[in-house]
């Protein structure tokens, strides 16, 4: 996932909402129906379905419909992409911190 990827924007927008994060936590325990996912929330089904669509559009979940039941599950491939992006960011910051440490050591040596 590229730093400027619209997919990255969509994923972090999906993560930004506490309801969607709670749904993702619940799905971390395994697939669940929309009815089961919506039960803990004090909202009607249409607004809750907007959250489901946002997560699905971000690629964080996959849904399938069997009869009248829509089941959701985590999409591990998208999480792997997000994890790789975070790893890349962490590597970049670690390198910057090492350079800063080296600079501070050099400056410290100059002042003593």
C-alpha positions as CSV (number, residue, x, y, z in Angstrom):
1,X,0.0,0.0,0.0
2,X,1.6,3.2,-1.2
3,X,1.8,6.3,1.2
4,X,-0.4,8.3,-1.2
5,X,-2.9,5.5,-1.9
6,X,-6.6,6.4,-1.7
7,X,-7.0,3.0,-0.2
8,X,-4.9,4.1,2.7
9,X,-7.1,7.1,3.2
10,X,-10.2,4.9,3.1
11,X,-8.8,2.5,5.7
12,X,-7.8,5.2,8.2
13,X,-11.2,6.9,7.7
14,X,-12.8,3.6,8.6
15,X,-10.6,3.2,11.7
16,X,-11.5,6.7,12.8
17,X,-15.0,5.9,14.1
18,X,-15.4,4.2,17.5
19,X,-18.4,2.2,16.3
20,X,-16.5,0.7,13.3
21,X,-13.5,0.0,15.6
22,X,-15.9,-1.9,18.0
23,X,-17.3,-3.9,15.0
24,X,-13.8,-4.8,14.0
25,X,-12.9,-5.9,17.5
26,X,-16.0,-8.1,17.6
27,X,-15.2,-9.6,14.2
28,X,-11.7,-10.3,15.5
29,X,-13.4,-13.2,17.4
30,X,-14.8,-14.6,14.2
31,X,-17.5,-14.0,11.6
32,X,-20.8,-12.6,12.8
33,X,-24.2,-11.6,11.3
34,X,-25.0,-7.9,10.9
35,X,-27.8,-8.5,13.5
36,X,-25.3,-9.8,16.1
37,X,-22.9,-7.0,15.3
38,X,-25.5,-4.3,15.6
39,X,-27.0,-5.6,18.9
40,X,-24.6,-3.7,21.3
41,X,-25.3,-0.4,19.6
42,X,-28.2,1.9,20.2
43,X,-28.9,2.7,16.6
44,X,-31.3,1.7,13.9
45,X,-30.2,-0.8,11.2
46,X,-29.9,1.7,8.3
47,X,-27.3,3.9,10.0
48,X,-25.5,0.8,11.3
49,X,-25.4,-0.6,7.7
50,X,-23.5,2.6,6.7
51,X,-20.7,1.6,9.1
52,X,-20.7,-1.9,7.6
53,X,-20.5,-0.5,4.0
54,X,-17.7,1.9,5.1
55,X,-15.7,-1.1,6.5
56,X,-16.5,-3.1,3.4
57,X,-15.5,-0.3,1.0
58,X,-12.2,0.1,2.9
59,X,-11.6,-3.6,2.3
60,X,-11.4,-4.3,6.1
61,X,-14.3,-6.8,6.0
62,X,-16.0,-9.1,3.6
63,X,-19.7,-9.6,3.7
64,X,-21.8,-12.4,2.2
65,X,-25.5,-12.8,2.1
66,X,-27.2,-16.2,2.6
67,X,-31.0,-15.9,2.4
68,X,-31.9,-13.0,4.7
69,X,-28.7,-13.2,6.8
70,X,-25.7,-11.0,6.0
71,X,-22.5,-12.3,7.6
72,X,-19.4,-10.2,8.0
73,X,-15.8,-11.3,8.5
74,X,-12.4,-9.7,8.7
75,X,-10.4,-9.5,5.4
76,X,-6.9,-10.5,6.6
77,X,-5.3,-9.4,3.3
78,X,-6.2,-5.7,3.9
79,X,-4.8,-5.9,7.4
80,X,-1.5,-7.3,6.1
81,X,-1.3,-4.2,3.8
82,X,-2.0,-1.8,6.6
83,X,0.5,-3.7,8.9
84,X,3.2,-3.4,6.1
85,X,2.5,0.3,5.8
86,X,3.0,0.7,9.6
87,X,6.2,-1.4,9.5
88,X,7.6,0.8,6.8
89,X,6.7,4.0,8.8
90,X,8.3,2.5,11.9
91,X,11.5,1.8,10.0
92,X,11.6,5.3,8.7
93,X,11.2,6.8,12.1
94,X,13.7,4.4,13.6
95,X,16.3,5.6,11.1
96,X,15.5,9.2,11.9
97,X,15.9,8.6,15.6
98,X,19.3,6.9,15.0
99,X,20.5,9.9,13.0
100,X,19.2,12.2,15.7
101,X,21.0,10.2,18.4
102,X,24.2,10.3,16.4
103,X,23.9,14.1,16.0
104,X,23.2,14.5,19.7
105,X,26.3,12.4,20.6
106,X,28.4,14.5,18.2
107,X,27.1,17.8,19.7
108,X,27.6,16.4,23.2
109,X,31.2,15.6,22.3
110,X,31.8,19.1,21.1
111,X,30.5,20.7,24.2
112,X,32.6,18.7,26.7
